[in-house]
Amino acid sequence: MFTVWREPVGGHPYCIGVDTAEGLAHGDYSCAQVLDVRTGEQVAVWHGHIPPDTLANEVYMLALWYNDALTCVESNNHGLTTIVQLRHLGHPNLFRKRSLNQVTSKVSQEFGWKTTRTTKPLLIDDLGMALRGGELLLRDRYTLAELRTYTRNERGSMSGSPHDDRVMALALANQMRQYAFMPEFAPKVDDYWTVDWFARMVIRDADVSNPMQIGAKTVRGTV
């Protein structure tokens, strides 16, 4: 299910966090959360059961619509499939980290956000601080419900009951607000909503295999 509370404003920066699942009918859900970088407002949410490669098509069109939004996909497990497909589609603004190989002195880059015992607490703690500080304006009642049931047990493990996909996608999007104004991630186009911009959208859309509108895929969501 795709829900929009505020359509994109030309020239405005947005970011997207994506939590990817396998896509099985009775398995975990995939989710994409869209935030306004400047205001922290939750402007759109995509949520449902969908194969990870098909999810990439939805996220790609969503990112283009929201002004080449900086997009971060959790790279664990099925997220790698989504990232590969997004790169194949030519996503203009995928989050990536660069690192220097101490042996070869070559710079490598890793797309997406790999969630580990170290990075997951960082995501959740930063999200908690943003919420407590009033930095985020949430519109989705299902996201709020997940946040209320998200817990950390005595061993430090964190999870939601029964799902945490909306929380993880929101945490990734919130993290991207720190990167969105860096030169390598800031949108390179400053003529949004002009004739030239729409022409580029048409060309990009033609490159998508089995092109579809956002949310056109039949999915089983919870909204």
Secondary structure, 3 states (H helix, E strand, C coil): CEEECCCCCCCCCEEEEEECCCCCCCCCCEEEEEEECCCCEEEEEEEECCCHHHHHHHHHHHHHHCCCCEEEEECCCCHHHHHHHHHHHCCCCECEEEEECCCCCCEEEEECECCCCCHHHHHHHHHHHHHHCCCCECCCHHHHHHHHHCEECCCCCEECCCCCHHHHHHHHHHHHCCCCCCCCCCCCCCCCCCHHHHHHHHHHHHCCCCCCCCCCCCCCCCC
